[in-house]
């Protein structure tokens, strides 16, 4: 029986997902962050195996064909995907597995894992705030920023598919809410062996 659960995080690039997830992982000891694989170029300050698994397009496509991904998508001409094997291992060990995946990936993961998933869509108060954050970050060209904004507009139409929507305007408030969601996800009744619990509860000996 699977004892763990999945916390799926989605939202536009620049919404603060990475910072929030880092704090959740530091706070919850039995959590595991599923590191995504990508074919995009590594950015300054990023570390292979920490931020992403950076792999070639050819290797990524081989893994797609072999069925090694929970989900994958092509975004801005680059592949992104979540490896399935480590997720299953951590779930069976009872971990809270945290995944950062896009709206397409969330739909696929929901179909595969159902009630094991608690999903959160993280966004900024408005498009202007997102653009300002992307410019301030200084890692993308103007062309890429415009692509990310267009993609964000598309993603926003899918927020009703998520269990929670978190507007990251004040980081401390957003983190408080994110932790509350993460802890609540651990208490889902679907994850308990209810038959055994009810039987032991009713035993008056």
VEXDRENSE-431862 format. One record per residue: residue number from 1; z, x, y of N, C-alpha, C in turn. Coordinates in Angstrom, 2 decimals, padded with zeros to 5 digits. Layout:
VEXDRENSE-431862
   num       n.z       n.x       n.y      ca.z      ca.x      ca.y       c.z       c.x       c.y
   NUM         Z         X         Y         Z         X         Y         Z         X         Y
...
***
This chain:
VEXDRENSE-431862
   num       n.z       n.x       n.y      ca.z      ca.x      ca.y       c.z       c.x       c.y
     1    000.00    000.84   -001.20    000.00    000.00    000.00    000.00    000.87    001.25
     2   -000.86    000.53    002.21   -000.89    001.25    003.47    000.37    000.92    004.27
     3    001.09    001.95    004.72    002.35    001.75    005.42    002.23    001.96    006.93
     4    001.16    002.62    007.36    001.02    002.92    008.78    000.18    001.89    009.49
     5   -000.15    002.19    010.72   -001.01    001.30    011.48   -001.82    002.08    012.50
     6   -002.87    001.43    013.00   -003.80    002.04    013.94   -003.59    001.50    015.34
     7   -003.48    002.40    016.29   -003.46    002.02    017.70   -004.77    002.51    018.30
     8   -005.66    001.58    018.59   -006.99    001.92    019.10   -007.01    001.80    020.62
     9   -007.42    002.89    021.27   -007.47    002.96    022.72   -008.93    003.07    023.15
    10   -009.34    002.20    024.07   -010.68    002.29    024.64   -010.59    002.18    026.15
    11   -011.70    002.48    026.79   -011.75    002.36    028.24   -012.69    003.39    028.83
    12   -013.07    003.22    030.08   -014.01    004.14    030.72   -013.48    005.56    030.81
    13   -014.38    006.51    030.75   -014.02    007.90    031.01   -013.49    008.00    032.44
    14   -012.29    008.58    032.60   -011.68    008.67    033.91   -010.58    007.65    034.15
    15   -010.34    006.79    033.16   -009.32    005.76    033.32   -007.91    006.26    033.03
    16   -007.79    007.48    032.52   -006.47    008.04    032.24   -006.04    007.91    030.80
    17   -006.95    007.60    029.90   -006.62    007.42    028.49   -005.95    008.66    027.89
    18   -006.54    009.82    028.13   -006.03    011.05    027.50   -004.61    011.36    027.93
    19   -004.32    011.21    029.21   -002.97    011.49    029.73   -001.95    010.54    029.13
    20   -002.30    009.27    029.02   -001.39    008.28    028.45   -001.16    008.54    026.96
    21   -002.23    008.83    026.23   -002.08    009.10    024.79   -001.24    010.34    024.53
    22   -001.40    011.35    025.35   -000.61    012.57    025.20    000.88    012.26    025.30
    23    001.26    011.43    026.26    002.67    011.08    026.44    003.19    010.22    025.28
    24    002.35    009.32    024.77    002.75    008.48    023.63    002.99    009.35    022.40
    25    002.12    010.29    022.16    002.27    011.18    021.00    003.53    012.03    021.12
    26    003.84    012.48    022.33    005.06    013.26    022.55    006.31    012.41    022.34
    27    006.22    011.12    022.65    007.37    010.23    022.56    007.63    009.73    021.14
    28    006.57    009.42    020.41    006.70    008.84    019.07    006.45    009.92    018.02
    29    007.50    010.31    017.34    007.42    011.47    016.44    006.53    011.24    015.23
    30    006.47    010.01    014.72    005.66    009.75    013.53    004.28    009.23    013.88
    31    003.71    009.81    014.94    002.36    009.42    015.35    001.38    010.56    015.05
    32    000.13    010.19    014.94   -000.93    011.16    014.66   -002.13    010.80    015.51
    33   -002.64    011.76    016.27   -003.82    011.52    017.09   -005.06    011.93    016.33
    34   -005.94    010.98    016.13   -007.20    011.24    015.43   -008.17    011.90    016.40
    35   -008.46    013.17    016.16   -009.36    013.92    017.04   -010.80    013.57    016.71
    36   -011.52    013.12    017.71   -012.91    012.72    017.52   -013.82    013.94    017.41
    37   -014.97    013.72    016.82   -016.02    014.74    016.77   -017.10    014.37    017.77
    38   -017.74    015.37    018.35   -018.81    015.11    019.31   -019.84    016.22    019.27
    39   -021.05    015.86    019.70   -022.12    016.86    019.80   -022.31    017.33    021.23
    40   -021.53    016.79    022.18   -021.70    017.22    023.56   -021.16    018.64    023.76
    41   -021.58    019.27    024.84   -021.14    020.64    025.12   -019.67    020.65    025.49
    42   -018.99    021.71    025.10   -017.58    021.86    025.43   -017.43    022.12    026.93
    43   -016.44    021.48    027.56   -016.20    021.66    028.98   -015.19    022.77    029.22
    44   -015.19    023.26    030.44   -014.22    024.29    030.81   -012.80    023.77    030.62
    45   -011.98    024.54    029.94   -010.59    024.17    029.70   -010.36    023.44    028.40
    46   -011.42    022.97    027.75   -011.29    022.27    026.47   -011.21    023.26    025.32
    47   -010.56    022.82    024.23   -010.38    023.68    023.06   -010.88    022.93    021.84
    48   -011.72    023.58    021.07   -012.24    022.98    019.84   -011.09    022.72    018.88
    49   -011.03    021.50    018.35   -009.96    021.13    017.44   -008.74    020.56    018.13
    50   -008.73    020.62    019.46   -007.64    020.03    020.24   -008.17    018.83    021.03
    51   -009.18    019.06    021.84   -009.78    017.97    022.61   -010.77    017.18    021.76
    52   -011.64    017.89    021.08   -012.62    017.32    020.16   -012.91    018.34    019.08
    53   -013.53    017.87    018.00   -014.20    018.77    017.07   -015.65    018.83    017.58
    54   -016.05    019.99    018.09   -017.39    020.13    018.63   -018.32    020.61    017.52
    55   -019.29    019.78    017.15   -020.19    020.10    016.05   -021.63    019.88    016.47
    56   -022.56    020.40    015.67   -023.97    020.27    015.99   -024.47    018.87    015.68
    57   -025.58    018.53    016.30   -026.21    017.24    016.04   -026.60    017.10    014.58
    58   -027.09    018.18    013.99   -027.51    018.16    012.59   -026.34    017.88    011.66
    59   -025.20    018.55    011.89   -024.02    018.34    011.05   -023.46    016.93    011.23
    60   -023.50    016.44    012.45   -023.01    015.08    012.72   -023.83    014.07    011.94
    61   -025.13    014.21    012.00   -026.01    013.25    011.32   -025.86    013.33    009.81
    62   -025.57    014.50    009.28   -025.30    014.64    007.84   -024.05    013.85    007.46
    63   -023.01    013.94    008.29   -021.76    013.22    008.01   -021.94    011.71    008.14
    64   -022.82    011.28    009.05   -023.14    009.85    009.15   -023.74    009.37    007.84
    65   -024.71    010.12    007.36   -025.40    009.74    006.11   -024.44    009.74    004.92
    66   -023.44    010.62    004.96   -022.48    010.72    003.85   -021.37    009.67    003.94
    67   -021.31    008.92    005.05   -020.28    007.89    005.21   -018.91    008.44    005.55
    68   -018.86    009.59    006.22   -017.59    010.24    006.51   -016.94    009.77    007.81
    69   -017.58    008.83    008.54   -017.03    008.37    009.82   -016.48    006.95    009.72
    70   -015.31    006.75    010.32   -014.79    005.40    010.50   -015.73    004.64    011.43
    71   -016.14    005.30    012.49   -017.07    004.73    013.46   -017.77    005.88    014.16
    72   -018.93    005.59    014.68   -019.64    006.58    015.49   -020.56    005.85    016.46
    73   -020.91    006.53    017.52   -021.80    005.94    018.52   -022.51    007.06    019.26
    74   -023.62    006.71    019.86   -024.37    007.65    020.69   -024.21    007.23    022.14
    75   -023.58    008.10    022.94   -023.28    007.80    024.33   -023.80    008.93    025.21
    76   -024.59    008.59    026.24   -025.15    009.61    027.14   -025.89    010.70    026.35
    77   -026.63    010.30    025.32   -027.44    011.20    024.49   -026.62    012.14    023.62
    78   -025.34    011.87    023.48   -024.48    012.67    022.59   -023.81    011.76    021.58
    79   -023.58    012.29    020.38   -022.86    011.55    019.35   -021.36    011.73    019.52
    80   -020.61    010.65    019.27   -019.15    010.69    019.19   -018.75    009.92    017.93
    81   -017.73    010.39    017.21   -017.32    009.69    016.02   -015.92    010.04    015.57
    82   -015.36    009.20    014.70   -014.00    009.37    014.20   -014.04    009.55    012.69
    83   -013.58    010.70    012.23   -013.58    011.00    010.80   -012.60    010.10    010.05
    84   -013.02    009.61    008.89   -012.24    008.62    008.15   -011.14    009.23    007.28
    85   -011.40    010.37    006.66   -010.48    010.93    005.68   -009.08    011.21    006.23
    86   -008.92    011.91    007.35   -007.56    012.16    007.85   -006.83    010.89    008.26
    87   -007.58    009.88    008.73   -006.96    008.62    009.13   -006.32    007.94    007.93
    88   -007.05    007.87    006.82   -006.52    007.23    005.61   -005.29    007.97    005.10
    89   -005.33    009.28    005.13   -004.19    010.10    004.68   -002.95    009.79    005.51
    90   -003.08    009.76    006.83   -001.94    009.53    007.70   -001.43    008.09    007.61
    91   -002.33    007.14    007.43   -001.92    005.74    007.26   -001.07    005.57    006.01
    92   -001.47    006.19    004.91   -000.72    006.08    003.67    000.64    006.78    003.76
    93    000.78    007.70    004.70    002.07    008.37    004.93    002.93    007.61    005.93
    94    002.43    006.45    006.41    003.22    005.62    007.30    003.15    005.97    008.76
    95    002.16    006.73    009.16    002.07    007.18    010.55    001.45    006.11    011.46
    96    001.76    006.23    012.73    001.04    005.50    013.77   -000.16    006.37    014.13
    97   -001.34    005.94    013.72   -002.56    006.70    013.97   -003.20    006.20    015.26
    98   -003.37    007.09    016.22   -003.92    006.73    017.52   -005.36    007.22    017.61
    99   -006.27    006.31    017.93   -007.69    006.64    018.02   -008.22    006.30    019.41
   100   -008.96    007.22    019.99   -009.65    006.99    021.26   -011.11    006.75    020.93
   101   -011.53    005.48    020.93   -012.91    005.15    020.58   -013.48    004.13    021.56
   102   -014.80    004.05    021.63   -015.42    003.15    022.59   -015.47    001.72    022.07
   103   -016.05    000.84    022.85   -016.04   -000.58    022.49   -016.84   -000.86    021.22
   104   -017.92   -000.10    021.02   -018.69   -000.27    019.78   -017.85    000.14    018.57
   105   -017.16    001.28    018.71   -016.32    001.77    017.63   -015.16    000.85    017.33
   106   -014.59    000.24    018.38   -013.49   -000.70    018.19   -013.92   -001.88    017.34
   107   -015.09   -002.39    017.58   -015.59   -003.53    016.80   -015.73   -003.17    015.32
   108   -016.28   -001.97    015.05   -016.45   -001.52    013.67   -015.09   -001.30    013.00
   109   -014.16   -000.65    013.72   -012.84   -000.38    013.17   -012.09   -001.67    012.89
   110   -012.23   -002.65    013.77   -011.56   -003.94    013.58   -012.07   -004.63    012.32
   111   -013.36   -004.53    012.08   -013.95   -005.13    010.88   -013.43   -004.45    009.62
   112   -013.16   -003.15    009.69   -012.74   -002.40    008.51   -011.24   -002.49    008.25
   113   -010.44   -002.52    009.32   -008.99   -002.44    009.16   -008.22   -003.70    009.55
   114   -008.87   -004.64    010.21   -008.24   -005.93    010.50   -006.90   -005.83    011.20
   115   -005.87   -006.41    010.59   -004.55   -006.51    011.22   -003.77   -005.20    011.29
   116   -004.30   -004.15    010.68   -003.67   -002.84    010.83   -003.85   -002.31    012.25
   117   -004.79   -002.91    012.98   -005.13   -002.41    014.31   -004.42   -003.19    015.41
   118   -003.89   -002.43    016.38   -003.49   -002.96    017.67   -004.38   -002.25    018.69
   119   -005.06   -003.01    019.54   -006.03   -002.38    020.43   -005.68   -002.58    021.89
   120   -005.97   -001.54    022.68   -005.66   -001.55    024.11   -006.89   -001.06    024.88
   121   -007.28   -001.83    025.87   -008.36   -001.40    026.77   -007.72   -000.94    028.07
   122   -007.95    000.33    028.43   -007.36    000.91    029.63   -008.45    001.05    030.70
   123   -008.14    000.62    031.91   -009.11    000.72    032.98   -008.41    000.98    034.32
   124   -009.21    001.20    035.33   -008.70    001.39    036.69   -008.70    000.04    037.41
   125   -008.06   -000.05    038.59   -008.03   -001.34    039.30   -009.41   -001.85    039.69
   126   -010.34   -000.92    039.95   -011.69   -001.32    040.35   -012.65   -000.16    040.12
   127   -013.94   -000.43    040.30   -014.96    000.58    040.06   -014.87    001.73    041.07
   128   -014.49    001.42    042.31   -014.36    002.45    043.32   -013.32    003.49    042.91
   129   -012.18    003.03    042.38   -011.12    003.96    041.94   -011.62    004.85    040.81
   130   -012.38    004.26    039.89   -012.91    005.04    038.78   -013.86    006.12    039.29
   131   -014.74    005.76    040.20   -015.69    006.74    040.75   -014.95    007.88    041.43
   132   -013.91    007.55    042.19   -013.14    008.58    042.89   -012.48    009.54    041.89
   133   -011.98    009.00    040.78   -011.35    009.85    039.77   -012.37    010.77    039.10
   134   -013.54    010.23    038.81   -014.58    011.03    038.17   -015.05    012.15    039.09
   135   -015.18    011.86    040.37   -015.59    012.89    041.34   -014.50    013.95    041.47
   136   -013.25    013.50    041.55   -012.12    014.42    041.70   -011.98    015.33    040.48
   137   -012.28    014.81    039.31   -012.18    015.60    038.08   -013.09    016.81    038.12
   138   -014.26    016.65    038.72   -015.16    017.78    038.95   -015.82    018.37    037.72
   139   -015.92    017.60    036.65   -016.50    018.14    035.41   -017.92    017.65    035.15
   140   -018.37    016.65    035.91   -019.67    016.04    035.65   -020.58    016.10    036.87
   141   -021.88    016.14    036.61   -022.87    016.07    037.69   -022.90    014.65    038.23
   142   -023.54    014.49    039.39   -023.67    013.16    039.98   -024.41    012.22    039.05
   143   -025.42    012.74    038.36   -026.19    011.92    037.42   -025.31    011.40    036.28
   144   -024.47    012.29    035.73   -023.57    011.89    034.63   -022.53    010.88    035.12
   145   -022.03    011.10    036.34   -021.05    010.16    036.91   -021.66    008.77    037.03
   146   -022.89    008.69    037.49   -023.56    007.39    037.61   -023.75    006.74    036.24
   147   -024.05    007.55    035.22   -024.18    007.03    033.87   -022.85    006.50    033.36
   148   -021.78    007.24    033.65   -020.45    006.80    033.21   -020.04    005.49    033.90
   149   -020.37    005.36    035.16   -020.04    004.12    035.89   -020.84    002.94    035.33
   150   -022.10    003.17    035.02   -022.92    002.10    034.44   -022.38    001.70    033.07
   151   -021.96    002.71    032.30   -021.39    002.44    030.98   -020.07    001.68    031.11
   152   -019.28    002.03    032.13   -018.00    001.35    032.36   -018.20   -000.13    032.67
   153   -019.22   -000.43    033.47   -019.53   -001.83    033.80   -019.84   -002.61    032.53
   154   -020.61   -001.99    031.64   -020.95   -002.62    030.36   -019.70   -002.82    029.49
   155   -018.84   -001.79    029.45   -017.63   -001.86    028.64   -016.69   -002.96    029.12
   156   -016.63   -003.17    030.43   -015.71   -004.17    030.98   -016.02   -005.58    030.49
   157   -017.25   -005.82    030.07   -017.61   -007.15    029.57   -017.03   -007.42    028.19
   158   -016.44   -006.37    027.56   -015.94   -006.51    026.19   -014.41   -006.54    026.11
   159   -013.73   -006.59    027.25   -012.27   -006.44    027.23   -011.57   -007.61    026.52
   160   -012.22   -008.76    026.44   -011.59   -009.89    025.75   -011.46   -009.67    024.24
   161   -012.13   -008.65    023.72   -012.06   -008.34    022.30   -010.78   -007.57    021.94
   162   -010.02   -007.17    022.95   -008.84   -006.33    022.75   -007.55   -007.14    022.77
   163   -006.54   -006.59    022.11   -005.23   -007.25    022.12   -004.56   -007.17    023.48
   164   -004.74   -006.03    024.16   -004.10   -005.81    025.46   -005.10   -005.16    026.42
   165   -004.94   -005.47    027.71   -005.65   -004.78    028.77   -004.62   -004.14    029.68
   166   -004.76   -002.85    029.91   -003.79   -002.11    030.70   -004.50   -001.52    031.92
   167   -004.08   -001.92    033.12   -004.68   -001.40    034.36   -003.86   -000.20    034.82
   168   -004.46    000.97    034.75   -003.78    002.22    035.07   -003.91    002.52    036.55
   169   -003.06    001.85    037.33   -003.02    002.08    038.78   -001.87    003.03    039.11
   170   -000.69    002.73    038.60    000.49    003.59    038.73    000.78    004.18    037.35
   171    000.72    005.50    037.20    000.81    006.12    035.88    002.14    005.82    035.19
   172    003.24    005.85    035.92    004.55    005.60    035.30    004.64    004.19    034.73
   173    004.13    003.23    035.47    004.14    001.84    034.99    003.21    001.70    033.79
   174    002.04    002.31    033.89    001.08    002.24    032.78    001.66    002.87    031.52
   175    002.35    004.00    031.67    002.95    004.66    030.52    004.05    003.80    029.90
   176    004.87    003.19    030.73    005.92    002.28    030.24    005.30    001.17    029.39
   177    004.24    000.57    029.91    003.57   -000.51    029.18    002.91   -000.01    027.90
   178    002.30    001.18    027.97    001.64    001.75    026.81    002.63    002.03    025.69
   179    003.78    002.56    026.03    004.81    002.83    025.03    005.35    001.53    024.43
   180    005.50    000.51    025.26    005.97   -000.79    024.76    004.98   -001.35    023.73
   181    003.70   -001.22    024.01    002.67   -001.69    023.08    002.71   -000.88    021.79
   182    002.85    000.43    021.93    002.87    001.30    020.74    004.06    000.98    019.84
   183    005.23    000.81    020.43    006.41    000.47    019.62    006.27   -000.91    019.00
   184    005.73   -001.87    019.76    005.55   -003.21    019.22    004.57   -003.20    018.05
   185    003.56   -002.36    018.12    002.57   -002.30    017.04    003.21   -001.86    015.73
   186    004.29   -001.10    015.82    004.99   -000.62    014.61    005.79   -001.72    013.94
   187    006.01   -002.81    014.66    006.84   -003.90    014.15    006.03   -005.08    013.62
   188    004.75   -004.93    013.52    003.92   -006.03    013.02    004.36   -006.44    011.62
   189    004.53   -007.72    011.42    004.99   -008.20    010.12    003.97   -007.96    009.02
   190    002.69   -007.85    009.39    001.67   -007.60    008.38    001.89   -006.28    007.66
   191    002.60   -005.36    008.32    002.77   -004.03    007.76    003.95   -003.96    006.80
   192    004.77   -004.99    006.75    005.94   -004.98    005.90    005.64   -005.55    004.53
   193    006.36   -005.10    003.53    006.26   -005.72    002.21    007.14   -006.96    002.24
   194    006.59   -008.07    002.72    007.40   -009.26    002.96    007.95   -009.87    001.68
   195    007.20   -009.76    000.58    007.68   -010.31   -000.68    008.98   -009.65   -001.10
   196    009.00   -008.33   -001.04    010.21   -007.59   -001.42    011.34   -007.88   -000.45
   197    011.03   -007.97    000.85    012.06   -008.22    001.85    012.71   -009.59    001.66
   198    011.86   -010.62    001.48    012.37   -011.98    001.32    013.23   -012.08    000.05
   199    012.77   -011.43   -001.02    013.49   -011.46   -002.28    014.89   -010.83   -002.12
   200    014.93   -009.66   -001.47    016.23   -008.99   -001.30    017.12   -009.74   -000.33
   201    016.54   -010.38    000.68    017.31   -011.12    001.67    017.97   -012.35    001.02
   202    017.24   -012.99    000.11    017.74   -014.21   -000.51    018.74   -013.95   -001.65
   203    018.82   -012.68   -002.07    019.74   -012.32   -003.17    021.16   -012.24   -002.61
   204    022.06   -013.14   -003.07    023.43   -013.17   -002.52    024.40   -012.39   -003.39
   205    023.92   -011.75   -004.46    024.85   -010.99   -005.33    025.39   -009.78   -004.60
***
